[in-house]
């Protein structure tokens, strides 16, 4: 009996990590792990060249009260085998690349989110632990990098999203329950629209739609997911009541109607804008709250999620409803493509590289940034999209 109990005893964090490391050669083409001086609550790859070994990303700091905070630009020099069209070399070389800070700008309070403007990726907006929004030009020297400060929110904010179809349109959401839209290209430092009556509790996330430049969504601790139209002012066009709060939402990069949300109940929910009153589908896989969610920008029907269970899950929506043999069912939902289990604390943010297919970066609470690329030998990685066309109409 004691032998069975010992066999069933959960692995410690360190044991889980060592088990993950032992599987790296099978699961990944590339893995890098870098210890930061301070945790980064935010991470986003920057656009660049697909043929370049050097890839850059945005990071921030969350320091102690006595230490200066920074918005940071970091870079990693990737081995040749990660670059498309280059034949892989020995696996031993893949662990030598680390993330290095190449530029840093002083920042008032911690950087809770930082995002670049799609129409000019030198411009980076941040939101702080006090709710203040800052605009930087990363092309400037460190003394003149800060361009503008925007004040409306009075509490910590995690919602920050640039409109992919309207230059300069920035969306923000905060713990003060308010949402604001800004034009960072104008001389005004006041919001062009504020939504102060839509949510009754903390706004956990807000994002623009990828195709309709007027539509955006928000999720809140008030248990609602809301869709808004910037033309209608402080009025939502759709309010979805959830059983538990959603922490994050994402709009598909390939479908005008498909979007997803996830939160404290660990499930990932898919929605159709045309019938948004109830979920289209729900996917179990996480063991704790989901905090980050994004559709793959290049691969149709692929969704990524990460959260407090220290896991990042890649989902293949083409596998919804697929039959499973008992052994496969024990491993989770048929939609699960891969689980990245290399972190030892909650994941704060992740980003898919826009230049190199499947290259992903994740940042966790314990000062760690990992850069990883799933093995090209894994089923479905890099394969053609197989999403039901009816889902994406």
Buried (B, 14 or more C-beta within 10 A) or exposed (E): EEEEEEEEEEEEEEEBBEEBEEEBEEBBBBBBBBEBEBBBBBBBBBEBEEEEBEBBBBBBBBBEEEEEBBBBBBBBBBBEBBBEEEEBEEBEEBBEBBBEBEBBBEBBBBBBBBBBBBBBBEBBBBBBBBBBBBBBBBEBEBEEBBBBEBEBBEBBBBBBBBBBBBBBBBBBBBBBBBBBBBBBBEEEBEBEBBBEEBBEEBBBBBBBBBBEBBBBBBBBBBBBBBBBBBEEEEEBBBBBEBEEBBBBBBBBBBBBBBBBBBBBBBBBBBBBBEEBEEBBBEBEBBEBBBBBBBBBEBBBBBBBBBBBBBBBBBBBBBBBEEEEEEEEEEEBBBBBBBBBBBBBBBBBBBBBBBBBBBBBBBBBBBBBBBBBBBBBEBEBBBEEBEBEEEBBE
